[in-house]
Amino acid sequence: MRDKVVVITGASGGIGAALAELLAPRGASLALVARRDIAIRAVTARCGTRAHAIVADVTKRDDVRRVVAETIARFGHIDVWVNNVGQGISRVPSQLTDDDIDDVVRVNVKSALYGMQEVLPHFQARGMGHVINISSMLGRVPFAVIRSAYNGAKHFLNALTANFRTEVQQTHPGIQFSLVSPGVVRTDFGLNARHGGPDSRQLPDSQSAEEVAAVIAGVIDSCLPDVYTRAGARDRVTAYYTALGTDP
């Protein structure tokens, strides 16, 4: 991890902040990105002198382009880009509106798409690089009906990640695109969902942000393409589709 330059979006709290605070003492240089100025600067301060705060809205392509340029200007290059921005929604599919779909795709899909597209030329020029997209178990099994649009957005993200990997590695095998799929994480995710929602900290079978961050750090080291954050998750996916009479 030492001397790697890592960009983390959505780094002002939750998984992003936990990852930043895990990587900082391991010697990584960090570009920490979020919309909330005071919050992202507080996390950056806790991470020490090798961390740099960038206030940006990564659902806007121009902001993402600025993050790439500012990080390279500060650290000279980028090794790892972690797309960690996401927002839930609490609405069953029969009640979804156009605005619901547009907002969920903008936050959960376009933010990652912009990150992948804007950092890719830099990675191609170097012949190496690593994008890590934070997805969800709901991107594998859509069993939370109130998360209907979020489920779909994460399925979309999973497909984009796989297709980016296939396309780019045809000419640049040193560039990896990894997918990390947590389940319920004890953060503000539920409370911040569009239309409100249950507090993720009160749900059963949850993980801490620090546990998930440790898995992501392992993916930075291993470059594995597709990782769940807890044991038994893959079996749960298989069981879901088996019960439907189909394959995952």
N, C-alpha and C positions, 0 to 999 in steps of 0.2 A: 504493500500500500504506500510505502514511503515514496515521496516525490510524484505520485500520481496527481493529476489535476482533475478534480471531479466537480461537475456542475450538478446541483440538486435544485430542482424546482419544487415549489410548495414547501419551502424549508423553514417557514416561520413557526411551525408547530407540528404535532403528531409524528408521523413516520419520518418526514423530511428532517425535522429538527433532531430527532433521535439518531438518525443516520449521520448527520453532520457531527454531532457530539461524540459519536463512536469513532468516526474516521479521523477527526482532528488529532487526537493523541497518538494515532498510528502514523502520523507524518504526511497525510494527504494535504494538498492545497485545495481549498474549497471556494467555489463561487456559489453563494447561497442566494436563491432567487425567490421573491414573494412580492405580493402587492402591498402588504402591510409594513410600512416603513419602520415604525418603532419596534414591532415584533421581530422583524428579520434582523435588525441591528442588535437586538438583545441576544439572539441566538449566535450571531457572528461574534459578538464580544466574548461569549462563553467558549468559543472555538479557538480563540487566540489569533496571533498575528498572521497566520497562514490562511485565514479565512477572509473573504471579501463579500460584502453585501451588495446586491443589485436589486433595486426596487423596480419591478416590471410586472406586467400582466401578460402571461404567456398564452392567453387566448387571442392575443394580437400578434400577427406575424412580425410587424416592425419591431415590437418589443423583444421578440425572440431573437431576431437578427442582431439587435443591439446587445443582448446577453452574450451571444457568440463573440462579437467583436470586442466587447469590454473584457471578457474573460481571457481572450488571446492577448490583448494588450497588457493585461495585468500579469499573466502567468506564462505567456509565450506559446502555449498550446493547450489542447483539451484531450484528456485520455478517456474520460467516462462522462456520459450525460445521462442523468437519472430523471425521467419524466414521472413526476410524482403528484401532479395536480389532479384533483378529482373532486366531484361533488355528487352526493346521492340525491334521490328524489323519492317522495312518499306519495305515490298515486298509482292506482290500479290501471291496467291497460285500457279498459273501456272509458276511462275518464281523462286520458292524456290529451293535452292541447298541442297546437302547433308550437307555442312558446316553450312548453315543457320539452319537447323533442329538440328544438333548436338550441336551448340552453344546455341540455345534458350532452348533446353532441359537441357543442362548442367547448365545454369545459373538459370533458373526458376523452374526446377523440382529437379535436383540432389542436389542442395544446400539445399533445404528443406528436401529432403529424408535423406541426411546425418545428418542433424540436428536432425530429429526425431529419426533416428536409434541410433545415438551416445549418445543422452541424455536419451534415454528410459531406459537402465539398471539402471541408477541413480534414475530415477523416480520410477521404479519398486521396487528398494530396499527401498525407502522411503514410498512407497504406495501412493504417491501423486505427482502431477506435472501438468504443463499446457503448451502445445505447441500452439502458435498462428501463423498461416500461412497467410501471406498477399497475397491475390489473386487479383482479378479484376472483374469488371462488365463484361469484355470481356471473363471471364471464365464462364459466365452464358449465354451471348448473343453475338455471334461472328459477330457483325454488322460492325466492322471496317475491311474492306477487306485487307488493307495494313498491318494490324497486324495479318495476317493469322496464322503464326507459333506461335506467342505469344498467340493468342486465344486458340490454341490447347494445348499449354503448361499449361495454367491456367486451362483449363478443366481437364487436367491430374492431376494437383496439387489438384484440388477440389476432384477428385475421390480418390486420395491417402489419403487425410485428412480424408474423410468419412470412408474409409476402415481401416485406422489405429485406428480410434476411436472405430469402431465395434470390431476389433480384441482385442485391449488392454483392453477395458472395460469389456470384458468377465471375465477377471481374476483380473483386477485392476480398479475398478469403480472410484477410486479417481484421475485418470489421465484423463485429458480432452484434446481434440484436437479441436481447434476453427479455423474457417475460417472467415476472414474479407475481404470484397469486396468493394474497393473504385471504383469510376468512374475516371474522369479526375482530376488529382491533379496538382497544380501549382508548379512543380519542374523541374529539368533538364531531366526528363524521356524522353521526346520527342527528345530533342537535343542529348541525349546519345544513342538513338536507333541504332541498327545495320543498316547500310546504310543510316543513317540520318533520318530526319523526321520533322514534324511540332513541333514548340515550344509549349509544353503543357500549358504554361502560356497565350498563345494567343487563346486557344480553348474555346468555350462557355460552360456554365453549369459546371464550375470547382469548386473545393474545395481547400482550403489551406492545406498545410501539417499539420498545427496545428489543424485544424478541424478533420482531419483523426486521428491524434495522440490522440485526446480527445476520439474518439470512441474506439480506441484500449485500452486506459486506462480503459474505461468502461467495456470492455470485460475481462480484467484482474480481475476486481472486480466481475463481474457477472458470468463468466465462460460460457456464452452462446455459443452454438456450431457454429452458422452461423449468421453473422451479415453484413448488408450493412451499408455504412458510410453516406448515406443521405436518407432523407425521399422520398418516392415514388419509390425507386429503385426496390423493389419487384414487384410493380404494372407494372413497365416498362418491367421487365422480362416476366411477365404473358402476357402482351399485345403483346410482340414479338412472343411468341409461339402461342398465339391465332390467330394472323394474318396468321401464317403458317398452321393453321387448326389442331394443335396438342396441347398437354399439356406440361408445363415446366418440 
